């Protein structure tokens, strides 16, 4: 993980407390003057002092404050929200975050189309994001989709061989599984797809290449990280230590 080389790196106390959401720097100055901040048991009235965030014990109003440099959030991205940090017209996934998370300035790891839902990782850990997104790593991503048309064994074979998209690009082999079908005036197929790259609109373009249309798309996993099905659309939570270890180990091994 990126935070491994954190050795005795001193920081300003007010900057750290502001970074983790205790308050603005002016708020923190007031709290310090009131004698409510302790470092290693001693009252600190100068909030501008430098301290070691990894070894010194900081308490604010009797509560121990834990420093952290990075955050890792799993979101169940809803439709009609952009996987971006800012946009002048549409809401972005960052607009869904509470201030205590937004202040860490996280960004989405990879993109989901505006109308695609499901697993999205947000973090401010650039090293881990790079490892997960590197084309050399081929991190597997699993999607579930509703497709207009009858997906059949020929499509499974075509995806396994690599599909030529409309611009001539041939995708890496992908594992297509037919989950079920509904036959009516139009046949609807429900599928699962594992891909190891992330070209623009890739899943939709792959099905277009075999004459079919994706009408619903959901990402359910990325590497070892699986979407928590208890997360409602638009909801998010921090990764557990186990999830983060799985993700970090998987990215490093690939």
N, C-alpha and C positions, 0 to 999 in steps of 0.2 A: 504494500500500500504506500501511497505517496507520503504519508506522515511519518515514515520510518526514520528520516534523518532530522528529527526535530531537536536535537541536543540543545542544551542551554541557550536558547535564543531569547534574549530579553525583549520585553515589550512594555510600552506605556500602559499603566493600569487603566486609565480612562478609555484608551483606545480599545483594549481587550473587552472591558465591560460593555462598552457601546456595541462592539462587534457581535457579542452574544445576546444582545437585546435587553440589557439591564435598564438602559435609558440613553438619552442623548448625553453628550459630554458635559453640557451645562448641568443636566440633572445629576450626573455622577459627581461633579464638583460640589454641589449642594449636599448630597448624601455624605460625602467625605467630610465636609466641614461640620456636619452633625455628629461625627464620630461613629458612623454606622458601618464603616469599612475596616476590616481587619485583615492583615497579611501576616501569616504565621503567628497569629494570636495577638499581634500588636496593632493598636489603633493607627490608621493611616489617614491623615487629614489632607495630604497633598495627593490628589488623584493623578498627578502627572509623573509620579515616580515610575521607575522601570523595575520590573520583576520577572522572575522565571515562571512562565505560565504552566510548565510541565512539572515543576517541583515545589513551588511555593503554594501554600494553602491560603486561598482567598475566601473571605466570608463577607456577605452583604446583608446587613440587618439580621445577623444570626444564621443565615443560610449559606452553606458552602456552595461556591460557584465553580463549575467545571469548565475549563477552557477547551474548545475544540476548533480546529482549523477548517475541517471539512464537514459537509452534511451530505447525506445520501437519502433521497426520497423516491419511493415507488408511488407512481400515480396511475389511476385507471382513467386515462385520458377520455374526456367526453367528445362527442362530435361538435363541429362548428367552433373549435378552439384551435389556434395555431400552435405547432411545436416550434416556438420561437421565443426570443427574449423580449422583443418589442415589435409592435406593428401599429401603424397610424389608424387603421380602419377596424381590424378585428381584435377580439380578445385573444390573449396568448395564455399558455399554461402557467406563466409566472403570475398572471393576474388572479389566479385561483389560490395563490399561496398567502398564508398569514404573514404579517410583517416580521415575526421572529424567524421565519425561514427565508423570506424574500431578502432580508438584509445581508444574507450570506452570498447573494448574487449567484445563485445556481443557474445552470443552463440545461436544456434537454440533451440527453446523449442520443444522438441520431434524431430522425424525424419520423413522425407519423403524419399522413395526409390530414387535411382539415376534417374530413368526414370519417377518418379511421379512428377506432377506439382501442382501448386496451393499455397494455403495459408500456409505461414510459418512465425511464430513470432520469432523475434530475440531480445534479451534483455540482459542486464547485471544484471538484478534484480533476484537474485537467489531465493528469497522467493516466488515471484509470479510464477516463473517457477516451483518450487517444488509443489505449490498448484495446478497448472494446470496439472502436470504430475503424481501426486500421484494416485496410483491405487485405493485408498479408495474414491477418489473424483468422479470417473466415469464421467469425462468431456466429453460431447457428441461431436463427430466429424462427419461432413457430407462430403461424397465423391460422386463424379459423375464418372461413369465409362462406358467404352465401353466393352462389353463382347461378346466373340465368342461363339455362341450357343443360344438356345432359353430359356431365363429366364422365368419361369412360376410360377403359383400359388403354386406349390409344393415347389419351391425354397423359395418363400416368407415365407411359413409356416416353412420350415426348419431353415431359418435364425432367425425367431421369437422365435423358440424353443432353438436355440443355435446349432452351427455346430461343429461336431467332426473333428478336423484337423488331419493331417497324423501322428502327434506324440501322438495322444490320447487326447490332450487338447480339452475341450469343451468350445467354446466361450460363452460369455454372450449374452443374446438375442439382436438381431439387427433388425432394421427396414429397410426392403428392399422394394423399390418402383420401378416398371417397368415404365419407361418414354415413351419408344417407341421401335419399332422393325423394322429392315429392312430384308426382306426375299429375298434371292437369292440362289446361290449355297450353301452358308452357311448363316444361320440366325445370324444377329448381333443384340444384345439387348443393349439398353441404359438405365442405371439404376441410382438411387440415393440410398445411403446407409448411415444409421446412426449407428455408433458403439460407445461404451462407454469405450473402452480399446484400447491398442495400441501394440499388439503383433507384432513380426517381420513379415513383409510381410503379415499382417493379412488379408487384403481384398482379395489379390490374392489367398491366401491359402484357404479362405472360399469358393471362387468360384471353386477352384480345387477340394474341397471336394464334390461338387455337379456336378462334371464332366464338368466344363466350364473354359474358359480361359479369364482373363482380358488382353485387349490389349491397353487400355488407362485408366489412373487413375488421378483424379484431386481432391484435397481437397478444399472445398469451405467454410467451417466454422469450428471453434474450440470454443466450448462454445458459448458465445455471440458474438464473433468476426467473422465477415463475410468478405470474400475476396472482395476487391474493384475491380470490373470488369474493371475499367478504367486503372488498372495497367497492363502494358504489361509484357510478360514473362521476368523475370530477373530484372524487376523494383521493387522499394520499396519506402516506405514513412514512416514518423513517424505516430504513432497512434494519432488520435485526442483525446482531453481530454475526450470527450463523450465515445469513444471506450475504452479508458483505464479504465474509471470508470465502464463501463459495464463488462469488462473482470475481473477487480479486485473484483467487487461485486459478480459476478457469481462464481468465484473461491472460495470466502469466504463462500458463501451460500451452495455450494455443499457438 
